[in-house]
């Protein structure tokens, strides 16, 4: 499972002119699911996302987590993160999970996250317009293996 997390002042997702997900201060996560990913892998990713210390403490150091600041989480499905980009000039997507498997884990991840923080979502499989104000900028790539 791959994820890109961005510390944001705010972020939103629009589908067909309608805002389907929106957060204030927190993390926007682009989430890519691979064929071998399981709920256990999603749990590891969630633990990392919620506990990753990327928010400033009173001394200006990145020492606080999303949970510490009571921030919000926007989860956006992003199958292109699982692309094979090693050869050629066109990405290959055979390394991405099939849509039914990916959607199940995406929904599982979001449901589990909502037990700890406020969660908003994009719409799985939709053509989404994502807007955000990256705070920092602070962006990290996460790669959790089974």
Secondary structure as the mmCIF struct_conf table of DSSP 4:
data_model
#
loop_
_struct_conf.conf_type_id
_struct_conf.id
_struct_conf.beg_label_comp_id
_struct_conf.beg_label_asym_id
_struct_conf.beg_label_seq_id
_struct_conf.end_label_comp_id
_struct_conf.end_label_asym_id
_struct_conf.end_label_seq_id
STRN STRN1 UNK A 2 UNK A 15
TURN_TY1_P TURN_TY1_P1 UNK A 16 UNK A 17
STRN STRN2 UNK A 18 UNK A 23
BEND BEND1 UNK A 24 UNK A 25
STRN STRN3 UNK A 26 UNK A 32
STRN STRN4 UNK A 34 UNK A 34
TURN_TY1_P TURN_TY1_P2 UNK A 35 UNK A 36
HELX_RH_AL_P HELX_RH_AL_P1 UNK A 39 UNK A 51
STRN STRN5 UNK A 55 UNK A 56
TURN_TY1_P TURN_TY1_P3 UNK A 58 UNK A 59
BEND BEND2 UNK A 60 UNK A 60
STRN STRN6 UNK A 62 UNK A 64
TURN_TY1_P TURN_TY1_P4 UNK A 66 UNK A 70
STRN STRN7 UNK A 72 UNK A 77
HELX_RH_3T_P HELX_RH_3T_P1 UNK A 79 UNK A 82
STRN STRN8 UNK A 84 UNK A 84
BEND BEND3 UNK A 86 UNK A 90
STRN STRN9 UNK A 92 UNK A 92
TURN_TY1_P TURN_TY1_P5 UNK A 94 UNK A 95
STRN STRN10 UNK A 96 UNK A 96
HELX_LH_PP_P HELX_LH_PP_P1 UNK A 97 UNK A 98
HELX_RH_AL_P HELX_RH_AL_P2 UNK A 99 UNK A 113
TURN_TY1_P TURN_TY1_P6 UNK A 114 UNK A 116
BEND BEND4 UNK A 117 UNK A 117
STRN STRN11 UNK A 118 UNK A 121
TURN_TY1_P TURN_TY1_P7 UNK A 124 UNK A 125
BEND BEND5 UNK A 126 UNK A 126
STRN STRN12 UNK A 129 UNK A 143
#
